[in-house]
Amino acid sequence: MLINDDEYKQNFQGFQIIDCVVRKKDVFYIVAKQTYDTEKSPPSEFKLKKAIISFFLHDPVGERWSSTVLGSLDHLLAGFTMHPLEQFVGVDMSGNVYAIGSGEEDLENSLVAWSDNGPQRGGICKLRTIDEYVYAIGGNRTVLRRDDKNRWHGFTYDIPNNNSDLGNGFADIDGFSANDIYCVGGKGDVWHFNGEKWKQLAFPSNMYLESVCCAGDGYVYIGGQQGNVFKGKGDSWKKIHKGELNLPFKDMVWHQGKVWCTSDYGLWEIENDKLTKSGAPDEVRACAGNLSVGDGVMLLAGIFGAAFHDGKDWQILVDTLSFEKNA
């Protein structure tokens, strides 16, 4: 495990992991929120502090972990961009933006709401890096790309939204490139961007869609309710797995020649159109919850800890359960 008692106390104690992102193969970010007494009524999300925890693999022991604690934020999501600087970019559900890295650290201007003629038409629910830029998507078919500090390009204006269509709103985004992007969500709501136009695609189901992966094999994989999985591209899709899970897949990513899927309940792999439980070690699968890939590395992080796969082997970053038991 790549953390000691002091580093755990300084960065994780009193917090619960809620998201993660890879900056490069030896630099990771983990987002965590303050824990609370579950036997009492839950406090407002804005009252729970959020921590942005960074890990630099090649720094000396004792200097690899650091964190920034923020207040007055909604559910905070982890993102990463290379432009104009190499930075972590966090966006909360309400559109507040925080960036850190490359010698800068700023609470930036919030996303402008649709009611104020801005591009945020619904709550932000996922960030994804495509062609080195971070994209944000959310309710009522909201899609944005961060082009610079305090400057977001709003694709939302180009995507019609019928408020009577219950359940519409994007839950995930991925792309083969900036000119080949897929957004999914709502009841079988799938859209494609070709670099110029957005088009709603024909999809063979009206089940709720939760996750998408533009995979290295040239296909798009979509995760629906109960762990159902579809594979295809454009207007051609087929179901490759009938799900019977309590939770849908929260994240789907491509790594080491296969699709990886996770939820709070586990880690799965898709290979040759077959979905199976991951053969990763038990202590790795215990870290299930969120996935991020970048620079040849895959990061897995959840309530019980974080681990990464460097292309050959798994390494445990932090096992929160063991620290909490000792405490």
C-alpha positions as CSV (number, residue, x, y, z in Angstrom):
1,M,0.0,0.0,0.0
2,L,1.4,3.3,-1.1
3,I,0.4,5.4,2.0
4,N,1.4,5.5,5.6
5,D,-0.6,6.3,8.8
6,D,0.3,10.0,8.8
7,E,-0.5,10.4,5.1
8,Y,-3.9,8.7,5.6
9,K,-4.8,10.9,8.6
10,Q,-3.8,14.1,6.8
11,N,-5.7,13.4,3.6
12,F,-8.4,10.7,4.0
13,Q,-9.5,10.5,7.6
14,G,-13.1,11.8,8.0
15,F,-13.7,11.7,4.2
16,Q,-15.2,9.2,1.8
17,I,-14.0,8.7,-1.9
18,I,-16.6,9.8,-4.5
19,D,-14.6,10.2,-7.7
20,C,-11.1,9.9,-9.3
21,V,-9.2,10.9,-12.4
22,V,-5.8,10.1,-14.0
23,R,-3.6,13.1,-14.9
24,K,-0.7,11.0,-16.1
25,K,0.7,7.5,-15.4
26,D,2.2,8.7,-12.1
27,V,-0.1,11.5,-11.1
28,F,-3.7,10.8,-9.8
29,Y,-6.5,12.8,-8.2
30,I,-9.1,11.5,-5.9
31,V,-12.2,13.5,-4.8
32,A,-13.7,12.7,-1.4
33,K,-16.5,14.2,0.7
34,Q,-16.8,14.6,4.5
35,T,-18.4,11.8,6.3
36,Y,-21.3,12.2,8.8
37,D,-23.2,10.3,11.4
38,T,-25.5,8.1,9.3
39,E,-27.8,7.6,12.3
40,K,-28.8,11.2,12.0
41,S,-30.6,13.1,9.1
42,P,-28.1,13.7,6.3
43,P,-26.8,17.3,6.1
44,S,-27.1,19.3,2.9
45,E,-24.4,18.3,0.4
46,F,-23.2,22.0,0.4
47,K,-22.4,21.6,4.2
48,L,-20.1,18.6,3.6
49,K,-16.5,19.6,2.9
50,K,-14.9,18.2,-0.2
51,A,-11.3,17.2,-0.5
52,I,-9.2,17.1,-3.7
53,I,-6.4,14.6,-2.9
54,S,-3.4,14.3,-5.2
55,F,-0.9,11.5,-5.5
56,F,2.5,11.8,-7.1
57,L,4.0,8.3,-7.5
58,H,7.6,9.3,-7.9
59,D,7.8,11.9,-5.1
60,P,9.7,10.9,-2.0
61,V,7.7,8.9,0.7
62,G,6.0,11.4,2.9
63,E,5.6,13.9,0.1
64,R,3.5,11.9,-2.4
65,W,0.1,12.7,-0.9
66,S,-1.4,16.2,-0.5
67,S,-5.0,17.6,-0.4
68,T,-7.0,20.7,-0.7
69,V,-10.2,21.0,1.3
70,L,-13.1,23.1,0.0
71,G,-16.5,24.1,1.4
72,S,-19.8,25.2,0.0
73,L,-19.8,22.8,-3.0
74,D,-22.4,20.4,-4.3
75,H,-21.5,16.8,-5.4
76,L,-17.9,17.4,-6.8
77,L,-16.8,15.5,-9.9
78,A,-13.2,14.9,-11.0
79,G,-11.9,15.9,-14.4
80,F,-8.6,16.6,-16.1
81,T,-7.4,18.9,-19.0
82,M,-4.2,19.6,-20.9
83,H,-5.4,23.0,-22.1
84,P,-4.4,25.7,-21.5
85,L,-2.6,24.1,-18.6
86,E,-2.2,20.6,-17.4
87,Q,-4.7,20.7,-14.5
88,F,-7.3,18.9,-12.4
89,V,-10.7,20.5,-13.1
90,G,-13.5,19.8,-10.7
91,V,-17.1,20.7,-11.4
92,D,-19.9,20.2,-9.0
93,M,-23.5,19.4,-9.8
94,S,-24.5,23.1,-9.5
95,G,-21.8,24.3,-11.9
96,N,-19.1,25.5,-9.6
97,V,-15.6,25.0,-11.0
98,Y,-12.3,24.5,-9.3
99,A,-8.9,24.0,-11.0
100,I,-5.6,23.0,-9.6
101,G,-2.2,22.2,-11.1
102,S,0.8,23.6,-13.1
103,G,1.4,26.1,-10.3
104,E,-2.1,27.5,-10.2
105,E,-5.1,26.9,-7.9
106,D,-8.4,28.8,-8.4
107,L,-12.1,28.7,-7.8
108,E,-13.2,29.8,-11.2
109,N,-16.4,31.4,-12.5
110,S,-19.4,29.1,-12.2
111,L,-21.0,27.7,-15.4
112,V,-23.8,30.0,-16.6
113,A,-27.3,28.6,-16.1
114,W,-29.7,28.2,-19.0
115,S,-32.1,30.7,-17.3
116,D,-29.3,33.3,-17.7
117,N,-28.8,32.4,-21.4
118,G,-25.9,30.1,-20.5
119,P,-25.2,26.5,-21.5
120,Q,-26.0,24.7,-18.2
121,R,-29.5,23.4,-18.8
122,G,-29.4,20.8,-16.0
123,G,-27.3,19.5,-13.1
124,I,-23.7,18.4,-14.0
125,C,-23.3,14.7,-13.5
126,K,-20.1,13.5,-15.3
127,L,-16.8,14.9,-16.6
128,R,-14.7,13.2,-19.3
129,T,-11.4,14.1,-21.1
130,I,-11.6,13.8,-24.9
131,D,-8.7,14.9,-27.0
132,E,-7.0,16.5,-24.0
133,Y,-10.0,18.8,-23.2
134,V,-12.5,18.2,-20.3
135,Y,-16.2,17.9,-21.2
136,A,-19.1,18.3,-18.7
137,I,-22.5,16.8,-19.3
138,G,-25.7,16.7,-17.4
139,G,-29.5,17.0,-17.2
140,N,-31.7,18.2,-20.0
141,R,-29.0,17.3,-22.5
142,T,-26.4,19.6,-21.2
143,V,-22.9,19.4,-22.9
144,L,-20.0,21.7,-22.4
145,R,-16.2,21.8,-23.2
146,R,-13.7,23.8,-21.2
147,D,-11.5,25.7,-23.7
148,D,-9.7,27.9,-21.2
149,K,-9.9,29.3,-17.7
150,N,-13.4,30.7,-17.2
151,R,-14.3,29.9,-20.8
152,W,-16.6,27.0,-21.7
153,H,-18.0,26.1,-25.1
154,G,-21.7,25.3,-24.8
155,F,-22.9,22.5,-27.2
156,T,-26.2,22.6,-25.4
157,Y,-27.6,25.3,-27.7
158,D,-27.3,22.9,-30.6
159,I,-29.1,20.0,-28.9
160,P,-32.9,20.3,-28.7
161,N,-34.6,19.4,-25.4
162,N,-38.2,18.5,-25.1
163,N,-39.1,19.1,-21.5
164,S,-42.1,16.7,-21.8
165,D,-39.7,13.8,-22.6
166,L,-39.4,12.5,-19.1
167,G,-36.0,11.1,-18.3
168,N,-34.0,12.9,-20.9
169,G,-30.6,14.2,-19.9
170,F,-27.1,12.9,-20.4
171,A,-25.5,10.6,-17.8
172,D,-22.2,10.0,-19.6
173,I,-20.0,11.1,-22.5
174,D,-17.1,9.6,-24.4
175,G,-15.4,10.1,-27.7
176,F,-12.9,8.5,-30.2
177,S,-11.9,12.1,-30.9
178,A,-13.4,15.6,-30.7
179,N,-15.1,14.9,-34.0
180,D,-16.6,11.6,-32.9
181,I,-18.4,11.9,-29.6
182,Y,-21.3,9.9,-28.0
183,C,-23.6,11.1,-25.2
184,V,-26.0,8.7,-23.5
185,G,-28.7,9.0,-20.8
186,G,-32.4,9.2,-20.2
187,K,-34.7,6.5,-21.7
188,G,-32.6,5.2,-24.6
189,D,-31.4,8.7,-25.4
190,V,-28.2,8.4,-27.5
191,W,-26.6,11.3,-29.4
192,H,-23.6,11.6,-31.7
193,F,-21.4,14.6,-32.6
194,N,-19.4,14.5,-35.8
195,G,-17.5,17.7,-35.3
196,E,-20.2,19.8,-36.9
197,K,-23.7,18.5,-36.0
198,W,-25.4,16.6,-33.2
199,K,-27.7,13.8,-34.2
200,Q,-30.0,11.7,-32.1
201,L,-29.4,8.0,-32.9
202,A,-31.9,5.2,-33.2
203,F,-31.5,2.9,-30.2
204,P,-33.2,-0.5,-29.6
205,S,-34.3,0.2,-26.0
206,N,-36.0,2.8,-23.9
207,M,-34.3,1.7,-20.7
208,Y,-32.4,4.2,-18.7
209,L,-28.8,4.5,-19.9
210,E,-26.0,5.3,-17.5
211,S,-22.5,4.9,-19.0
212,V,-20.7,4.8,-22.3
213,C,-17.2,3.8,-23.6
214,C,-15.7,4.6,-27.0
215,A,-13.4,1.5,-27.0
216,G,-10.1,0.8,-28.7
217,D,-11.7,-1.9,-30.8
218,G,-13.7,0.8,-32.7
219,Y,-17.1,0.0,-31.1
220,V,-19.1,1.9,-28.6
221,Y,-20.3,0.2,-25.4
222,I,-23.3,1.5,-23.5
223,G,-24.3,0.5,-20.0
224,G,-28.0,0.5,-19.1
225,Q,-30.1,-0.1,-16.0
226,Q,-29.4,-3.4,-14.1
227,G,-26.1,-3.8,-15.9
228,N,-27.5,-4.4,-19.4
229,V,-24.8,-3.7,-22.0
230,F,-25.2,-2.7,-25.7
231,K,-22.5,-2.6,-28.4
232,G,-22.6,-0.8,-31.7
233,K,-22.0,2.5,-33.5
234,G,-24.1,5.0,-35.3
235,D,-27.7,3.6,-35.7
236,S,-26.6,0.0,-35.4
237,W,-26.7,-1.6,-31.9
238,K,-27.1,-5.0,-30.3
239,K,-27.5,-6.1,-26.7
240,I,-24.5,-8.2,-25.7
241,H,-25.4,-8.7,-22.0
242,K,-28.8,-9.0,-20.2
243,G,-28.2,-7.5,-16.8
244,E,-29.6,-8.6,-13.4
245,L,-27.7,-6.3,-11.1
246,N,-29.0,-3.9,-8.5
247,L,-26.9,-1.1,-9.8
248,P,-26.0,0.0,-13.3
249,F,-22.4,0.5,-14.2
250,K,-21.2,3.9,-13.2
251,D,-18.1,4.0,-15.3
252,M,-17.0,2.1,-18.4
253,V,-13.4,2.5,-19.8
254,W,-11.1,0.8,-22.3
255,H,-7.8,-0.6,-20.9
256,Q,-5.4,-3.4,-21.9
257,G,-7.6,-4.5,-24.8
258,K,-10.9,-4.8,-23.0
259,V,-13.7,-2.8,-21.5
260,W,-13.8,-2.5,-17.7
261,C,-17.0,-1.6,-15.9
262,T,-17.6,-0.7,-12.3
263,S,-20.3,0.3,-9.7
264,D,-20.2,0.4,-5.9
265,Y,-20.9,-3.3,-6.0
266,G,-17.9,-4.6,-8.1
267,L,-15.6,-4.6,-11.1
268,W,-16.4,-6.4,-14.4
269,E,-14.6,-7.0,-17.7
270,I,-16.0,-7.2,-21.3
271,E,-14.0,-9.3,-23.7
272,N,-15.3,-11.0,-26.9
273,D,-18.8,-9.6,-26.1
274,K,-18.9,-11.5,-22.8
275,L,-19.2,-9.7,-19.5
276,T,-17.6,-11.4,-16.5
277,K,-16.6,-10.5,-13.0
278,S,-13.1,-9.2,-13.0
279,G,-10.3,-11.6,-12.0
280,A,-8.5,-8.8,-10.2
281,P,-7.4,-9.6,-6.6
282,D,-10.0,-9.2,-3.9
283,E,-8.3,-6.2,-2.3
284,V,-8.4,-4.4,-5.7
285,R,-12.1,-5.3,-6.4
286,A,-12.9,-3.9,-2.9
287,C,-11.9,-0.4,-4.4
288,A,-14.8,-0.5,-6.9
289,G,-16.9,2.6,-7.5
290,N,-15.2,4.8,-10.1
291,L,-12.8,4.3,-13.0
292,S,-10.5,6.6,-15.0
293,V,-7.9,5.9,-17.6
294,G,-5.0,7.9,-19.0
295,D,-1.4,7.5,-20.2
296,G,-1.7,3.7,-20.2
297,V,-2.9,3.5,-16.6
298,M,-6.3,2.7,-15.1
299,L,-7.3,4.1,-11.7
300,L,-10.1,2.4,-9.6
301,A,-11.4,4.2,-6.5
302,G,-14.4,3.9,-4.2
303,I,-15.6,3.9,-0.7
304,F,-13.1,1.3,0.5
305,G,-10.0,2.6,-1.2
306,A,-8.1,3.1,-4.4
307,A,-5.8,1.0,-6.7
308,F,-4.3,1.4,-10.1
309,H,-3.2,-0.9,-13.0
310,D,0.0,0.2,-14.7
311,G,-0.5,-2.0,-17.7
312,K,1.1,-5.0,-16.1
313,D,0.2,-5.2,-12.4
314,W,-2.2,-3.8,-9.8
315,Q,-0.9,-1.6,-6.9
316,I,-3.0,-0.6,-3.9
317,L,-2.9,3.1,-3.2
318,V,-5.0,3.2,-0.1
319,D,-7.2,0.6,1.8
320,T,-9.5,2.8,3.8
321,L,-11.2,-0.1,5.5
322,S,-7.9,-1.2,7.2
323,F,-7.1,2.3,8.4
324,E,-10.6,2.8,9.8
325,K,-10.5,-0.6,11.6
326,N,-7.2,0.4,13.2
327,A,-8.6,3.7,14.2
